């Protein structure tokens, strides 16, 4: 597939990976300060050099098993087209209320412009008022863009352009939509709620909340980042007269911040295994699990169920739960906080995640997952193909402080059918 176009195809969370979009953290992370960290959705600032080394482990492993694409490279490619460049500049400067830098952006080379659109455009301070506002950028850096999962979601053969909850991240969605619409490497169609007759301002969704369990089953979290109206929109867009479609909606707490997305408490690992944060997913709580059936073009049923694994079993997809943090509640809470449930499968039973969550890794090992170090995979000391089930561990002392794990940092675009 290296020299051919990739047709978007994603009908599971675990099928063998054939293409993934990544974004190595860059100067946009370095451009964060303690004063703007909270506005940038961070509780702390990151050390870029350490974060890049850790991210290199993630990319290094995935490069061994699939085709990887970097957002900045893809963006640079499409900006070589004069019409695409002007359209994107107009959209971004208009939505960010930064029309005065339009000429500045237009003058840049594709490579320089790609950097500015991601890393930010510093403000020219020529007054005391500008100085005292302490807003150093006319176009804010996209501090969160290395969490490529959120701005867009491949679902079957199309790409949903997500309308994210925070305005500071909306430019990520604009960039991803342009990449999928104009880059010659991809064959797909994009679906943007802002272009729909169903659009309203309450529609919000992010990729961390959207899991494709099976071609006919979506798991979607609803909480701080994805609204019920966003799920209603998705339900309308997946309407099919071919066969019933199922959405399993899971309510999430609004606090703490480690619960921002469904994939922070639930991820699929294998044909018959999932990782769960037990207190929320399996215990009786006030957060509902709701099964929605879409049939013959209409929502025909909405019923509350016990939990996600129960609904999946009813739909012929029985999964055994593996507990994030093991069986002790203090370990569960501690490791969930640092993305202990947030694994990314690059093939059935072959996953990648943070090594720091040692109780979770031990639990995986008890369930037959061989524990492999990323550096050994990258340096060809071990061959993933020799293992039926494996968890590849990456360093995560710095990346985890950004509030996401391996699934958050990957946007898969094609998987083999199961």
C-alpha positions in Angstrom: 0.0 0.0 0.0 3.0 2.3 0.2 2.7 3.6 -3.3 -1.1 3.5 -3.7 -4.0 5.4 -2.3 -5.5 4.2 0.9 -9.3 3.7 1.0 -10.6 4.5 4.4 -11.9 1.4 6.0 -12.5 1.0 9.8 -15.0 -1.6 11.0 -13.4 -2.5 14.3 -11.1 -1.4 17.1 -8.8 -4.3 16.8 -8.4 -5.3 13.1 -4.8 -5.5 11.8 -3.7 -1.9 11.2 -3.0 -0.8 7.7 -2.7 3.0 8.1 -2.5 5.5 11.0 -2.2 9.2 11.3 0.2 10.6 14.0 1.5 14.0 15.1 4.8 14.1 16.8 4.7 16.8 19.5 6.5 20.0 18.4 7.0 23.6 19.3 3.3 24.0 19.9 3.9 22.1 23.2 7.0 24.2 24.0 4.8 27.3 23.4 2.7 26.5 26.5 3.2 28.5 29.6 1.8 28.1 33.2 -0.5 31.0 32.5 -2.1 29.5 29.3 -1.9 25.8 30.3 -5.4 25.7 31.8 -6.9 27.5 28.8 -5.0 24.9 26.6 -6.8 22.1 28.6 -3.7 21.1 30.5 -3.2 21.0 34.3 0.6 21.3 33.8 3.2 22.1 31.2 5.2 19.4 29.4 8.9 18.9 28.8 9.0 18.8 25.0 12.3 16.9 24.7 11.2 14.1 27.0 7.7 14.0 25.4 9.3 13.6 21.9 11.5 10.8 23.1 8.6 8.9 24.5 6.5 9.6 21.4 9.3 8.3 19.2 8.7 4.9 20.9 5.0 4.9 20.0 5.8 5.9 16.4 8.7 3.5 16.2 6.6 0.5 17.1 3.8 1.5 14.8 6.2 2.1 11.9 7.2 -1.6 12.3 3.7 -2.8 11.7 1.9 -0.3 9.4 2.0 2.8 7.2 2.3 5.9 9.3 1.4 9.5 8.3 2.5 12.7 10.0 -0.1 15.5 10.1 2.4 18.2 9.4 3.7 16.3 6.3 0.1 15.8 5.0 -0.8 19.5 5.7 2.4 20.7 3.8 1.4 18.5 0.8 -2.1 20.0 0.4 -0.8 23.5 0.9 1.1 23.2 -2.3 -2.2 23.6 -4.1 -2.9 27.4 -4.4 -6.7 27.1 -4.1 -6.6 24.7 -1.1 -4.1 27.0 0.6 -6.3 30.1 0.1 -9.4 28.3 1.2 -7.8 26.9 4.4 -6.3 30.3 5.3 -9.7 32.0 4.8 -11.5 29.4 7.0 -8.9 29.6 9.8 -8.5 33.3 9.9 -12.3 33.8 9.8 -13.1 31.3 12.5 -10.2 32.5 14.7 -11.0 36.2 14.1 -7.5 36.8 12.8 -8.2 38.3 9.4 -5.3 40.8 9.9 -2.7 38.0 9.5 -4.2 36.6 6.3 -1.6 38.3 4.1 1.2 37.1 6.4 0.0 33.5 6.1 -0.5 33.7 2.3 3.1 34.8 1.8 4.5 31.7 3.5 5.9 28.5 1.8 3.8 25.4 2.3 6.3 24.0 4.8 6.4 27.3 6.9 2.7 27.7 6.7 2.1 24.2 8.0 4.3 25.0 11.0 2.5 28.3 11.7 -1.0 26.7 11.5 0.0 24.2 14.1 2.6 26.0 16.3 0.8 29.3 16.3 1.4 32.9 15.1 3.0 35.2 17.7 1.2 38.5 18.2 3.1 41.7 17.3 3.0 43.7 20.5 2.9 47.4 19.8 0.9 48.7 22.7 0.7 48.5 26.5 -2.7 47.0 26.2 -1.4 44.1 24.1 1.5 43.6 26.5 -0.7 43.5 29.6 -3.2 41.1 28.1 -0.4 38.5 28.1 -1.9 36.8 25.1 1.3 36.1 23.1 -0.4 34.6 20.0 -2.7 35.9 17.3 -3.2 32.3 16.2 -3.0 30.1 19.3 -0.6 27.0 19.2 -2.4 23.7 18.9 -1.0 22.3 22.1 -3.3 19.2 22.0 -2.8 18.1 18.4 -0.6 15.1 19.3 -3.9 13.6 20.5 -4.8 13.0 16.9 -7.8 10.8 17.9 -10.1 13.6 18.7 -10.5 15.9 15.7 -11.8 13.2 13.3 -13.1 9.6 13.4 -12.9 7.0 10.7 -16.2 5.0 10.7 -16.6 2.3 8.1 -15.6 4.0 4.8 -16.1 7.7 5.8 -14.5 10.2 8.2 -16.6 12.1 10.7 -15.2 15.6 11.3 -15.7 16.1 15.0 -17.0 19.4 16.4 -15.0 19.5 19.5 -16.1 20.9 22.8 -13.4 23.6 23.2 -13.0 26.4 20.7 -9.2 26.3 21.1 -9.2 22.8 19.4 -11.6 23.5 16.5 -8.8 24.4 14.2 -7.6 20.8 14.5 -10.9 19.6 12.9 -10.6 22.2 10.1 -7.1 20.9 9.3 -8.1 17.3 9.4 -11.1 17.9 7.1 -8.9 19.6 4.6 -6.4 16.7 4.7 -9.1 14.1 4.0 -10.8 16.2 1.4 -7.7 17.2 -0.6 -4.8 14.8 0.0 -4.1 12.5 -2.8 -3.2 9.6 -0.5 -6.8 9.0 0.8 -10.1 7.9 -0.7 -13.0 8.8 1.5 -15.9 11.1 2.1 -16.0 13.5 5.1 -19.1 14.2 7.1 -19.2 17.5 9.0 -22.1 18.3 11.3 -21.7 22.0 10.6 -22.8 21.3 7.0 -25.9 19.4 8.1 -29.5 20.6 8.2 -29.6 18.9 11.6 -26.9 21.2 13.0 -27.3 23.0 16.2 -24.8 24.6 18.6 -25.2 21.9 21.2 -23.7 19.2 18.9 -20.3 18.2 20.2 -18.3 15.0 19.7 -14.7 13.9 20.0 -12.9 10.8 18.8 -11.8 9.7 22.2 -15.5 9.0 22.9 -16.2 7.1 19.7 -15.3 3.4 19.4 -16.1 1.2 16.4 -16.8 -2.1 18.1 -18.1 -3.8 14.9 -19.4 -2.6 11.6 -22.9 -2.3 13.1 -21.9 -1.3 16.6 -20.6 2.1 17.9 -19.7 2.7 21.5 -20.0 6.4 22.3 -19.3 8.2 25.6 -21.2 11.3 26.6 -20.0 13.8 29.1 -17.8 16.9 29.0 -16.6 16.4 25.4 -19.4 14.6 23.6 -23.0 15.8 24.0 -26.3 13.8 23.7 -27.0 16.0 20.7 -23.8 14.9 19.2 -24.8 11.3 19.6 -28.2 12.0 18.1 -26.5 13.5 15.1 -24.3 10.4 14.7 -27.4 8.2 15.0 -29.0 10.1 12.1 -25.9 9.8 9.9 -25.5 6.1 10.4 -29.1 5.3 9.5 -29.1 2.3 7.2 -31.8 0.3 5.5 -29.4 -2.6 5.0 -29.4 -3.9 8.6 -30.0 -2.6 12.2 -27.3 -0.4 13.6 -26.5 -0.2 17.3 -25.2 2.6 19.4 -24.2 1.9 23.0 -24.0 5.3 24.8 -22.2 5.5 28.1 -22.6 8.4 30.4 -19.4 9.7 31.9 -18.7 11.9 35.0 -17.8 15.5 34.4 -15.1 15.3 37.0 -12.3 14.4 37.5 -10.6 15.3 34.2 -9.3 11.8 33.7 -12.8 10.8 32.6 -13.0 13.1 29.7 -13.5 10.3 27.1 -14.9 6.8 27.0 -11.5 5.4 25.9 -10.1 6.5 29.3 -12.3 3.9 31.0 -12.9 1.3 28.2 -10.9 0.0 25.3 -11.1 -3.2 23.2 -8.0 -5.4 23.1 -8.9 -8.6 21.2 -11.8 -10.4 19.7 -12.9 -11.4 23.2 -11.2 -9.1 25.6 -11.5 -5.5 26.8 -9.9 -3.2 29.3 -12.2 -1.5 31.8 -12.0 0.9 34.7 -14.2 -1.3 36.9 -15.7 1.2 39.3 -17.4 3.1 36.4 -18.0 0.4 33.8 -18.9 -2.7 35.9 -20.2 -1.4 39.2 -23.7 0.0 39.8 -23.4 3.7 39.4 -25.6 6.7 38.5 -24.0 6.8 35.0 -26.3 5.0 32.6 -25.4 2.6 29.7 -28.0 3.1 27.0 -28.6 0.8 24.0 -30.0 2.6 20.9 -31.2 0.7 17.8 -31.4 2.4 14.4 -33.4 0.4 11.9 -35.0 1.1 8.6 -33.8 4.7 8.8 -35.3 5.4 12.2 -34.4 5.0 15.9 -36.6 2.2 17.0 -35.5 1.5 20.5 -33.7 3.2 23.4 -33.2 1.1 26.5 -31.0 1.3 29.6 -28.7 -1.7 30.2 -26.5 -2.9 33.0 -23.1 -2.1 31.3 -21.3 -2.2 28.0 -20.1 -5.8 28.1 -23.7 -6.9 28.8 -25.0 -5.2 25.6 -22.1 -6.5 23.5 -22.8 -10.0 24.7 -26.5 -9.6 23.7 -25.3 -8.6 20.2 -23.1 -11.7 19.8 -19.9 -10.0 20.8 -18.9 -11.5 24.2 -15.9 -9.9 25.8 -14.0 -10.8 29.0 -13.1 -7.8 31.1 -9.5 -7.1 32.2 -9.2 -4.6 35.1 -7.3 -1.4 34.8 -5.1 -1.3 37.9 -5.9 -4.8 38.9 -8.3 -5.6 41.8 -7.3 -3.0 44.4 -9.3 0.2 44.1 -6.4 2.5 45.0 -4.3 1.0 42.1 -7.3 1.3 39.8 -7.8 5.0 40.6 -4.1 5.8 40.3 -3.5 4.0 37.0 -6.8 5.2 35.4 -5.6 8.7 36.1 -2.5 8.1 34.0 -4.4 6.5 31.1 -4.1 2.9 32.3 -7.2 1.9 30.4 -6.2 3.7 27.2 -4.7 1.0 25.0 -4.4 1.0 21.2 -4.7 -2.3 19.4 -2.6 -2.6 16.2 -3.9 -6.2 15.6 -6.2 -8.6 17.5 -4.6 -9.2 20.8 -1.6 -6.9 20.1 -1.7 -3.6 21.9 0.5 -0.7 23.0 0.3 1.4 26.2 2.2 3.0 29.0 4.7 0.9 31.0 4.2 3.1 34.1 0.8 1.4 34.8 2.5 -1.7 36.2 -0.6 -3.2 37.9 -2.5 -3.0 34.7 0.4 -4.6 32.7 0.6 -7.4 35.3 -3.1 -8.0 34.8 -2.7 -8.2 31.1 0.2 -10.7 31.5 -2.1 -12.9 33.7 -4.5 -13.0 30.8 -1.9 -14.2 28.4 -0.4 -11.0 27.0 3.4 -11.2 26.6 5.0 -8.0 27.9 7.4 -6.5 25.3 9.4 -3.3 25.6 9.1 -0.8 22.8 12.8 -0.3 22.4 13.3 -4.1 21.9 10.7 -4.1 19.1 12.2 -1.0 17.5 15.7 -2.5 17.7 14.6 -5.9 16.3 15.4 -7.7 19.5 11.9 -9.2 19.4 9.5 -9.8 16.6 5.9 -9.0 17.3 4.9 -11.5 14.7 6.1 -14.3 16.9 3.5 -13.6 19.6 -0.2 -14.4 19.5 -1.0 -11.8 22.2 1.3 -9.0 23.4 1.4 -5.7 25.1 4.1 -3.4 23.9 5.1 -0.9 26.7 6.3 2.7 26.0 7.7 5.2 28.4 5.0 7.6 29.6 6.4 9.8 32.4 5.8 13.0 30.4 3.2 12.1 27.7 0.8 10.8 30.3 0.8 14.2 32.0 -0.9 15.6 28.9 -4.0 13.6 29.8 -4.1 10.8 27.3 -2.6 7.4 26.2 -1.8 5.4 23.1 -5.3 5.4 21.7 -5.6 9.2 22.2 -2.4 9.7 20.2 -3.4 7.6 17.1 -6.0 8.1 14.4 -6.3 4.8 12.5 -7.6 5.1 8.9 -7.6 1.5 7.7 -7.8 -1.9 9.3 -8.1 -5.4 7.9 -11.6 -6.8 8.2 -11.9 -9.4 10.9 
